[in-house]
Amino acid sequence: MTFIILLLAVAAVLTAATVRLVRHDGQGSLRPPTSHFQDPDFLAPTAR
């Protein structure tokens, strides 16, 4: 019985991790934070 509970717990954790990765594909936000527009340290080298 303990084995089944542990197996279900592992399956639940893996399912939650999979759903999180599907919803947030690891690429983060599609737009940069607004502070990047004011801070010159975040400009691309070709933009200087």
HELIX and SHEET records of a PDB file:
HELIX    1   1 THR A    2  ARG A   23  1                                  22    
HELIX    2   2 SER A   35  GLN A   38  1                                   4    
HELIX    3   3 PRO A   40  PHE A   42  5                                   3    
HELIX    4   4 PRO A   45  ALA A   47  5                                   3    
END                                                                             
